[in-house]
Amino acid sequence: MHNNALQKRESRPYIPALMTAATTGLSAQNQPADVPFPHRHLLGIQDLSPDEITYLLDLSNKYAEHNRARGPKFDLMRDKTLINLFFEDSTRTRTSFELAGMRLGADVINIAVANSSIKKGETIVDTAMTLNAMHADALVVRHSNAGAVKLLSEKVNCAVINAGDGSHEHPTQALLDALTIRRHKGSLQGLLVALCGDVAHSRVARSNIYLLQTMGARVRVIAPPTLIPAAMERLGVEVFHDMRAGLEGCDIVMMLRLQRERMEGSFVPSVHEYFQFYGLDYDKLQHAKPDALIMHPGPMNRGVEIDSDVADDLDRSLIREQVEMGVAVRMACLDVLTRERLVATP
């Protein structure tokens, strides 16, 4: 350390993994704390720059290759604790974060909200105080209310990752979708991506819109008028209500789950009619580019948002690969957010 620039370490020590430099291409000792990812938390995509997104995708891709090669576990998070706090039910996201933490060497704790003090009336602020007493290093939170994760991040002393808050954002889903696309198309720049279905209730749609546009892609949203938020055009997307017209010339077709649990009232006449007009089948898919790829964040409602034959198309469907890339992306996010940070003091 330079004598004229005293520095102190944050309370969370960084334990470099034996394989970090070789496998991820990073040198922990030579990596400045504020470059290339200066954020304390990952709460959304909207505030990330193209360089920051690219950095996370590049690192995620290296973890993906390591996982495919069935490489050994890392010790980047050895002696560190990851807590998964899910106020909403989740299978793939929670399991993905759990597996990511374990592959980085972390101790992983899953808090079942249904059986916790939170269910008994404890406030989110009191929950934060409890979590602080546990000295966790990373906290992954899913909550039904938009903004709840941000509030929690302001009260805890560890890195917080938003695993979905209401209809607001789901940043790691957008990152894994982008990584999946990039591995097949090479770049996001100039691609035409269609987001089809329940845009109104989808945090996945919002995060993907922010990321795709930041990285130079064009975005279309395709849905009935009842499932598109007012003033959607202000986000710079193209809005279509006709599925076939909206899919013309698209490189990527991303279906969205019909989130009936978030609907108050009737947004679609029936699931049968919804599939007839907005479910993806080969008849509608032929209007996209011949090499257009198919995606879905899951869980899928077969026969509602997507036809089973299309979903299982080995040549065009990336749905299974999205799940695989989810682990790699979450490894990258946990890695970056739990590293040692050098904080300058006067």
Contacts in CASP RR format, 6 or more apart in sequence:
PFRMAT RR
TARGET T0000
AUTHOR 0000-0000-0000
METHOD contacts of the structure
MODEL  1
MHNNALQKRESRPYIPALMTAATTGLSAQNQPADVPFPHRHLLGIQDLSP
DEITYLLDLSNKYAEHNRARGPKFDLMRDKTLINLFFEDSTRTRTSFELA
GMRLGADVINIAVANSSIKKGETIVDTAMTLNAMHADALVVRHSNAGAVK
LLSEKVNCAVINAGDGSHEHPTQALLDALTIRRHKGSLQGLLVALCGDVA
HSRVARSNIYLLQTMGARVRVIAPPTLIPAAMERLGVEVFHDMRAGLEGC
DIVMMLRLQRERMEGSFVPSVHEYFQFYGLDYDKLQHAKPDALIMHPGPM
NRGVEIDSDVADDLDRSLIREQVEMGVAVRMACLDVLTRERLVATP
1 7 0 8 1.000
5 344 0 8 1.000
6 344 0 8 1.000
6 345 0 8 1.000
6 346 0 8 1.000
7 342 0 8 1.000
7 343 0 8 1.000
7 344 0 8 1.000
7 345 0 8 1.000
8 342 0 8 1.000
8 343 0 8 1.000
8 345 0 8 1.000
9 340 0 8 1.000
9 341 0 8 1.000
9 342 0 8 1.000
9 343 0 8 1.000
10 340 0 8 1.000
10 341 0 8 1.000
10 343 0 8 1.000
11 157 0 8 1.000
12 80 0 8 1.000
12 137 0 8 1.000
12 158 0 8 1.000
12 338 0 8 1.000
12 340 0 8 1.000
13 340 0 8 1.000
14 28 0 8 1.000
14 338 0 8 1.000
14 339 0 8 1.000
14 340 0 8 1.000
15 75 0 8 1.000
15 76 0 8 1.000
15 77 0 8 1.000
15 78 0 8 1.000
15 79 0 8 1.000
15 80 0 8 1.000
16 28 0 8 1.000
16 29 0 8 1.000
16 76 0 8 1.000
17 23 0 8 1.000
17 74 0 8 1.000
17 75 0 8 1.000
17 76 0 8 1.000
17 78 0 8 1.000
17 104 0 8 1.000
18 74 0 8 1.000
18 75 0 8 1.000
19 72 0 8 1.000
19 74 0 8 1.000
20 26 0 8 1.000
20 27 0 8 1.000
20 28 0 8 1.000
20 74 0 8 1.000
20 76 0 8 1.000
21 27 0 8 1.000
21 28 0 8 1.000
23 62 0 8 1.000
23 66 0 8 1.000
23 74 0 8 1.000
24 59 0 8 1.000
24 62 0 8 1.000
24 63 0 8 1.000
24 66 0 8 1.000
24 335 0 8 1.000
25 62 0 8 1.000
26 59 0 8 1.000
28 339 0 8 1.000
28 340 0 8 1.000
31 339 0 8 1.000
32 342 0 8 1.000
33 339 0 8 1.000
33 340 0 8 1.000
33 341 0 8 1.000
33 342 0 8 1.000
33 343 0 8 1.000
36 51 0 8 1.000
36 52 0 8 1.000
36 55 0 8 1.000
37 52 0 8 1.000
37 55 0 8 1.000
37 56 0 8 1.000
37 336 0 8 1.000
39 47 0 8 1.000
39 48 0 8 1.000
39 52 0 8 1.000
39 337 0 8 1.000
40 153 0 8 1.000
40 159 0 8 1.000
40 337 0 8 1.000
41 153 0 8 1.000
41 159 0 8 1.000
41 160 0 8 1.000
41 161 0 8 1.000
41 162 0 8 1.000
41 337 0 8 1.000
42 159 0 8 1.000
42 160 0 8 1.000
42 161 0 8 1.000
42 162 0 8 1.000
42 171 0 8 1.000
42 172 0 8 1.000
42 333 0 8 1.000
42 337 0 8 1.000
43 149 0 8 1.000
43 150 0 8 1.000
43 153 0 8 1.000
43 160 0 8 1.000
43 162 0 8 1.000
43 169 0 8 1.000
43 171 0 8 1.000
44 162 0 8 1.000
44 169 0 8 1.000
44 171 0 8 1.000
44 207 0 8 1.000
44 210 0 8 1.000
45 53 0 8 1.000
45 169 0 8 1.000
45 171 0 8 1.000
45 174 0 8 1.000
45 175 0 8 1.000
45 207 0 8 1.000
45 210 0 8 1.000
45 211 0 8 1.000
45 214 0 8 1.000
46 169 0 8 1.000
46 210 0 8 1.000
48 211 0 8 1.000
48 214 0 8 1.000
49 214 0 8 1.000
50 214 0 8 1.000
50 215 0 8 1.000
53 175 0 8 1.000
53 178 0 8 1.000
53 211 0 8 1.000
53 214 0 8 1.000
53 215 0 8 1.000
54 215 0 8 1.000
56 175 0 8 1.000
56 329 0 8 1.000
56 332 0 8 1.000
56 333 0 8 1.000
56 336 0 8 1.000
57 175 0 8 1.000
57 178 0 8 1.000
57 179 0 8 1.000
57 182 0 8 1.000
59 332 0 8 1.000
59 335 0 8 1.000
59 336 0 8 1.000
60 175 0 8 1.000
60 176 0 8 1.000
60 179 0 8 1.000
60 325 0 8 1.000
60 328 0 8 1.000
60 329 0 8 1.000
60 331 0 8 1.000
60 332 0 8 1.000
61 179 0 8 1.000
61 182 0 8 1.000
61 183 0 8 1.000
61 328 0 8 1.000
63 327 0 8 1.000
63 328 0 8 1.000
63 329 0 8 1.000
63 331 0 8 1.000
63 332 0 8 1.000
63 335 0 8 1.000
64 179 0 8 1.000
64 183 0 8 1.000
64 324 0 8 1.000
64 325 0 8 1.000
64 328 0 8 1.000
67 103 0 8 1.000
67 324 0 8 1.000
67 327 0 8 1.000
67 328 0 8 1.000
67 331 0 8 1.000
73 102 0 8 1.000
73 103 0 8 1.000
73 104 0 8 1.000
73 105 0 8 1.000
74 103 0 8 1.000
74 104 0 8 1.000
74 105 0 8 1.000
75 104 0 8 1.000
75 105 0 8 1.000
76 104 0 8 1.000
76 105 0 8 1.000
76 335 0 8 1.000
76 338 0 8 1.000
77 101 0 8 1.000
77 104 0 8 1.000
77 105 0 8 1.000
77 106 0 8 1.000
77 137 0 8 1.000
77 138 0 8 1.000
77 334 0 8 1.000
77 335 0 8 1.000
77 338 0 8 1.000
78 105 0 8 1.000
78 106 0 8 1.000
79 107 0 8 1.000
80 105 0 8 1.000
80 106 0 8 1.000
80 107 0 8 1.000
80 137 0 8 1.000
80 138 0 8 1.000
80 338 0 8 1.000
81 106 0 8 1.000
81 107 0 8 1.000
81 108 0 8 1.000
81 109 0 8 1.000
81 134 0 8 1.000
81 135 0 8 1.000
81 136 0 8 1.000
81 137 0 8 1.000
81 138 0 8 1.000
82 97 0 8 1.000
82 98 0 8 1.000
82 101 0 8 1.000
82 106 0 8 1.000
82 107 0 8 1.000
82 108 0 8 1.000
82 109 0 8 1.000
82 136 0 8 1.000
82 137 0 8 1.000
82 138 0 8 1.000
82 139 0 8 1.000
82 140 0 8 1.000
82 334 0 8 1.000
83 108 0 8 1.000
83 109 0 8 1.000
83 110 0 8 1.000
83 111 0 8 1.000
83 131 0 8 1.000
83 134 0 8 1.000
83 136 0 8 1.000
83 138 0 8 1.000
83 139 0 8 1.000
83 140 0 8 1.000
84 94 0 8 1.000
84 97 0 8 1.000
84 98 0 8 1.000
84 108 0 8 1.000
84 109 0 8 1.000
84 110 0 8 1.000
84 111 0 8 1.000
84 140 0 8 1.000
84 163 0 8 1.000
85 111 0 8 1.000
85 113 0 8 1.000
85 127 0 8 1.000
85 131 0 8 1.000
85 139 0 8 1.000
85 140 0 8 1.000
85 141 0 8 1.000
85 142 0 8 1.000
86 93 0 8 1.000
86 94 0 8 1.000
86 110 0 8 1.000
86 111 0 8 1.000
86 113 0 8 1.000
86 140 0 8 1.000
86 141 0 8 1.000
86 142 0 8 1.000
86 163 0 8 1.000
87 113 0 8 1.000
87 118 0 8 1.000
87 141 0 8 1.000
87 142 0 8 1.000
87 143 0 8 1.000
87 144 0 8 1.000
87 148 0 8 1.000
88 142 0 8 1.000
88 143 0 8 1.000
88 144 0 8 1.000
90 142 0 8 1.000
90 163 0 8 1.000
91 299 0 8 1.000
92 298 0 8 1.000
92 299 0 8 1.000
92 323 0 8 1.000
93 142 0 8 1.000
93 163 0 8 1.000
93 164 0 8 1.000
93 172 0 8 1.000
93 173 0 8 1.000
94 110 0 8 1.000
94 140 0 8 1.000
94 142 0 8 1.000
94 163 0 8 1.000
96 323 0 8 1.000
96 326 0 8 1.000
96 327 0 8 1.000
96 330 0 8 1.000
97 140 0 8 1.000
97 161 0 8 1.000
97 163 0 8 1.000
97 330 0 8 1.000
97 334 0 8 1.000
98 108 0 8 1.000
98 110 0 8 1.000
99 327 0 8 1.000
100 326 0 8 1.000
100 327 0 8 1.000
100 328 0 8 1.000
100 330 0 8 1.000
100 331 0 8 1.000
100 334 0 8 1.000
101 108 0 8 1.000
101 330 0 8 1.000
101 331 0 8 1.000
101 334 0 8 1.000
102 108 0 8 1.000
103 327 0 8 1.000
103 331 0 8 1.000
104 331 0 8 1.000
104 334 0 8 1.000
104 335 0 8 1.000
106 137 0 8 1.000
106 138 0 8 1.000
106 334 0 8 1.000
109 136 0 8 1.000
113 119 0 8 1.000
116 122 0 8 1.000
117 126 0 8 1.000
117 127 0 8 1.000
117 130 0 8 1.000
118 124 0 8 1.000
118 127 0 8 1.000
122 130 0 8 1.000
124 148 0 8 1.000
124 151 0 8 1.000
124 152 0 8 1.000
124 155 0 8 1.000
125 151 0 8 1.000
125 155 0 8 1.000
127 152 0 8 1.000
128 152 0 8 1.000
128 155 0 8 1.000
128 156 0 8 1.000
129 155 0 8 1.000
131 139 0 8 1.000
131 156 0 8 1.000
131 158 0 8 1.000
132 155 0 8 1.000
132 156 0 8 1.000
132 157 0 8 1.000
135 157 0 8 1.000
136 156 0 8 1.000
136 158 0 8 1.000
137 158 0 8 1.000
137 159 0 8 1.000
137 338 0 8 1.000
138 158 0 8 1.000
138 159 0 8 1.000
138 160 0 8 1.000
138 161 0 8 1.000
138 334 0 8 1.000
138 337 0 8 1.000
138 338 0 8 1.000
139 152 0 8 1.000
139 156 0 8 1.000
139 158 0 8 1.000
139 159 0 8 1.000
139 160 0 8 1.000
139 161 0 8 1.000
140 160 0 8 1.000
140 161 0 8 1.000
140 163 0 8 1.000
141 148 0 8 1.000
141 149 0 8 1.000
141 152 0 8 1.000
141 160 0 8 1.000
141 161 0 8 1.000
141 162 0 8 1.000
141 163 0 8 1.000
141 164 0 8 1.000
141 165 0 8 1.000
142 149 0 8 1.000
142 163 0 8 1.000
142 164 0 8 1.000
142 165 0 8 1.000
143 149 0 8 1.000
143 152 0 8 1.000
143 164 0 8 1.000
143 165 0 8 1.000
143 166 0 8 1.000
144 165 0 8 1.000
144 166 0 8 1.000
145 165 0 8 1.000
145 166 0 8 1.000
146 165 0 8 1.000
146 166 0 8 1.000
146 167 0 8 1.000
146 168 0 8 1.000
147 165 0 8 1.000
147 166 0 8 1.000
147 168 0 8 1.000
148 165 0 8 1.000
148 166 0 8 1.000
149 160 0 8 1.000
149 162 0 8 1.000
149 163 0 8 1.000
149 164 0 8 1.000
149 165 0 8 1.000
150 162 0 8 1.000
150 165 0 8 1.000
152 160 0 8 1.000
153 160 0 8 1.000
159 337 0 8 1.000
159 338 0 8 1.000
161 171 0 8 1.000
161 172 0 8 1.000
161 330 0 8 1.000
161 333 0 8 1.000
161 334 0 8 1.000
161 337 0 8 1.000
162 169 0 8 1.000
162 170 0 8 1.000
162 171 0 8 1.000
162 172 0 8 1.000
163 170 0 8 1.000
163 172 0 8 1.000
164 170 0 8 1.000
164 173 0 8 1.000
164 203 0 8 1.000
165 203 0 8 1.000
166 203 0 8 1.000
166 262 0 8 1.000
167 200 0 8 1.000
167 201 0 8 1.000
167 202 0 8 1.000
167 203 0 8 1.000
167 206 0 8 1.000
167 262 0 8 1.000
168 203 0 8 1.000
168 206 0 8 1.000
169 203 0 8 1.000
169 206 0 8 1.000
169 207 0 8 1.000
169 210 0 8 1.000
170 203 0 8 1.000
170 204 0 8 1.000
170 206 0 8 1.000
170 207 0 8 1.000
170 297 0 8 1.000
171 207 0 8 1.000
172 326 0 8 1.000
172 329 0 8 1.000
172 330 0 8 1.000
172 333 0 8 1.000
173 203 0 8 1.000
173 204 0 8 1.000
173 207 0 8 1.000
173 208 0 8 1.000
173 297 0 8 1.000
174 204 0 8 1.000
174 207 0 8 1.000
174 208 0 8 1.000
174 210 0 8 1.000
174 211 0 8 1.000
175 211 0 8 1.000
175 329 0 8 1.000
175 333 0 8 1.000
176 322 0 8 1.000
176 325 0 8 1.000
176 326 0 8 1.000
176 328 0 8 1.000
176 329 0 8 1.000
177 204 0 8 1.000
177 208 0 8 1.000
177 211 0 8 1.000
177 254 0 8 1.000
177 295 0 8 1.000
177 297 0 8 1.000
177 322 0 8 1.000
178 188 0 8 1.000
178 208 0 8 1.000
178 211 0 8 1.000
178 212 0 8 1.000
178 215 0 8 1.000
179 325 0 8 1.000
179 326 0 8 1.000
179 328 0 8 1.000
179 329 0 8 1.000
180 295 0 8 1.000
180 318 0 8 1.000
180 321 0 8 1.000
180 322 0 8 1.000
180 325 0 8 1.000
181 188 0 8 1.000
181 191 0 8 1.000
181 193 0 8 1.000
181 252 0 8 1.000
181 293 0 8 1.000
181 295 0 8 1.000
181 318 0 8 1.000
182 188 0 8 1.000
183 321 0 8 1.000
183 325 0 8 1.000
184 293 0 8 1.000
184 318 0 8 1.000
185 191 0 8 1.000
185 251 0 8 1.000
185 252 0 8 1.000
185 293 0 8 1.000
188 212 0 8 1.000
188 215 0 8 1.000
188 216 0 8 1.000
188 217 0 8 1.000
189 215 0 8 1.000
189 216 0 8 1.000
189 217 0 8 1.000
190 216 0 8 1.000
190 217 0 8 1.000
190 218 0 8 1.000
191 212 0 8 1.000
191 217 0 8 1.000
191 218 0 8 1.000
191 251 0 8 1.000
191 252 0 8 1.000
192 217 0 8 1.000
192 218 0 8 1.000
192 220 0 8 1.000
192 249 0 8 1.000
192 250 0 8 1.000
192 251 0 8 1.000
192 252 0 8 1.000
193 208 0 8 1.000
193 212 0 8 1.000
193 217 0 8 1.000
193 218 0 8 1.000
193 219 0 8 1.000
193 220 0 8 1.000
193 250 0 8 1.000
193 251 0 8 1.000
193 252 0 8 1.000
193 254 0 8 1.000
194 219 0 8 1.000
194 220 0 8 1.000
194 221 0 8 1.000
194 222 0 8 1.000
194 246 0 8 1.000
194 247 0 8 1.000
194 250 0 8 1.000
194 252 0 8 1.000
194 253 0 8 1.000
194 254 0 8 1.000
194 288 0 8 1.000
195 202 0 8 1.000
195 205 0 8 1.000
195 208 0 8 1.000
195 209 0 8 1.000
195 219 0 8 1.000
195 220 0 8 1.000
195 221 0 8 1.000
195 222 0 8 1.000
195 237 0 8 1.000
195 254 0 8 1.000
195 256 0 8 1.000
196 221 0 8 1.000
196 222 0 8 1.000
196 223 0 8 1.000
196 243 0 8 1.000
196 247 0 8 1.000
196 253 0 8 1.000
196 254 0 8 1.000
196 255 0 8 1.000
196 256 0 8 1.000
196 278 0 8 1.000
196 279 0 8 1.000
196 280 0 8 1.000
196 305 0 8 1.000
197 222 0 8 1.000
197 223 0 8 1.000
197 227 0 8 1.000
197 255 0 8 1.000
197 256 0 8 1.000
197 258 0 8 1.000
197 278 0 8 1.000
197 305 0 8 1.000
198 223 0 8 1.000
198 227 0 8 1.000
198 256 0 8 1.000
198 257 0 8 1.000
198 258 0 8 1.000
198 259 0 8 1.000
198 267 0 8 1.000
199 205 0 8 1.000
199 221 0 8 1.000
199 223 0 8 1.000
199 227 0 8 1.000
199 228 0 8 1.000
199 229 0 8 1.000
199 232 0 8 1.000
199 256 0 8 1.000
200 223 0 8 1.000
200 226 0 8 1.000
200 227 0 8 1.000
200 228 0 8 1.000
200 229 0 8 1.000
200 267 0 8 1.000
201 227 0 8 1.000
201 259 0 8 1.000
201 262 0 8 1.000
201 263 0 8 1.000
202 256 0 8 1.000
202 257 0 8 1.000
202 259 0 8 1.000
204 256 0 8 1.000
204 297 0 8 1.000
205 221 0 8 1.000
205 256 0 8 1.000
208 219 0 8 1.000
208 254 0 8 1.000
209 219 0 8 1.000
209 221 0 8 1.000
209 235 0 8 1.000
209 237 0 8 1.000
212 219 0 8 1.000
213 219 0 8 1.000
213 235 0 8 1.000
213 236 0 8 1.000
213 237 0 8 1.000
218 238 0 8 1.000
219 236 0 8 1.000
219 237 0 8 1.000
219 238 0 8 1.000
220 237 0 8 1.000
220 238 0 8 1.000
220 239 0 8 1.000
220 240 0 8 1.000
220 246 0 8 1.000
220 250 0 8 1.000
221 228 0 8 1.000
221 232 0 8 1.000
221 237 0 8 1.000
221 238 0 8 1.000
221 239 0 8 1.000
221 240 0 8 1.000
222 240 0 8 1.000
222 241 0 8 1.000
222 242 0 8 1.000
222 243 0 8 1.000
222 246 0 8 1.000
222 247 0 8 1.000
222 278 0 8 1.000
223 241 0 8 1.000
223 278 0 8 1.000
224 241 0 8 1.000
224 267 0 8 1.000
224 268 0 8 1.000
224 274 0 8 1.000
224 277 0 8 1.000
224 278 0 8 1.000
225 241 0 8 1.000
226 267 0 8 1.000
226 268 0 8 1.000
227 267 0 8 1.000
227 268 0 8 1.000
228 239 0 8 1.000
228 241 0 8 1.000
232 239 0 8 1.000
233 239 0 8 1.000
238 246 0 8 1.000
240 246 0 8 1.000
243 277 0 8 1.000
243 278 0 8 1.000
243 279 0 8 1.000
243 280 0 8 1.000
243 284 0 8 1.000
244 284 0 8 1.000
244 287 0 8 1.000
245 287 0 8 1.000
246 287 0 8 1.000
247 253 0 8 1.000
247 284 0 8 1.000
247 285 0 8 1.000
247 287 0 8 1.000
247 288 0 8 1.000
247 292 0 8 1.000
248 287 0 8 1.000
248 288 0 8 1.000
249 287 0 8 1.000
249 288 0 8 1.000
249 289 0 8 1.000
249 292 0 8 1.000
250 288 0 8 1.000
250 289 0 8 1.000
250 292 0 8 1.000
251 288 0 8 1.000
251 289 0 8 1.000
251 291 0 8 1.000
251 292 0 8 1.000
251 293 0 8 1.000
252 292 0 8 1.000
252 293 0 8 1.000
252 295 0 8 1.000
253 280 0 8 1.000
253 285 0 8 1.000
253 288 0 8 1.000
253 292 0 8 1.000
253 293 0 8 1.000
253 294 0 8 1.000
253 295 0 8 1.000
254 294 0 8 1.000
254 295 0 8 1.000
254 296 0 8 1.000
254 297 0 8 1.000
255 279 0 8 1.000
255 280 0 8 1.000
255 294 0 8 1.000
255 295 0 8 1.000
255 296 0 8 1.000
255 300 0 8 1.000
255 305 0 8 1.000
255 306 0 8 1.000
256 296 0 8 1.000
256 297 0 8 1.000
256 305 0 8 1.000
257 296 0 8 1.000
257 297 0 8 1.000
257 298 0 8 1.000
257 299 0 8 1.000
257 300 0 8 1.000
257 301 0 8 1.000
257 305 0 8 1.000
258 268 0 8 1.000
258 271 0 8 1.000
258 274 0 8 1.000
258 301 0 8 1.000
258 304 0 8 1.000
258 305 0 8 1.000
268 274 0 8 1.000
271 301 0 8 1.000
271 303 0 8 1.000
271 304 0 8 1.000
274 304 0 8 1.000
275 303 0 8 1.000
275 304 0 8 1.000
275 305 0 8 1.000
278 305 0 8 1.000
279 303 0 8 1.000
279 304 0 8 1.000
279 305 0 8 1.000
279 306 0 8 1.000
279 307 0 8 1.000
280 294 0 8 1.000
280 305 0 8 1.000
280 306 0 8 1.000
280 307 0 8 1.000
280 310 0 8 1.000
281 306 0 8 1.000
281 307 0 8 1.000
281 309 0 8 1.000
281 310 0 8 1.000
282 307 0 8 1.000
282 309 0 8 1.000
282 310 0 8 1.000
285 292 0 8 1.000
285 294 0 8 1.000
285 310 0 8 1.000
291 316 0 8 1.000
292 316 0 8 1.000
293 316 0 8 1.000
293 317 0 8 1.000
293 318 0 8 1.000
294 306 0 8 1.000
294 310 0 8 1.000
294 311 0 8 1.000
294 313 0 8 1.000
294 316 0 8 1.000
294 317 0 8 1.000
294 318 0 8 1.000
294 319 0 8 1.000
295 317 0 8 1.000
295 318 0 8 1.000
295 319 0 8 1.000
295 322 0 8 1.000
296 305 0 8 1.000
296 306 0 8 1.000
296 311 0 8 1.000
296 319 0 8 1.000
296 322 0 8 1.000
297 322 0 8 1.000
298 319 0 8 1.000
298 322 0 8 1.000
300 306 0 8 1.000
300 311 0 8 1.000
300 319 0 8 1.000
302 308 0 8 1.000
302 311 0 8 1.000
310 316 0 8 1.000
310 317 0 8 1.000
311 317 0 8 1.000
311 319 0 8 1.000
END
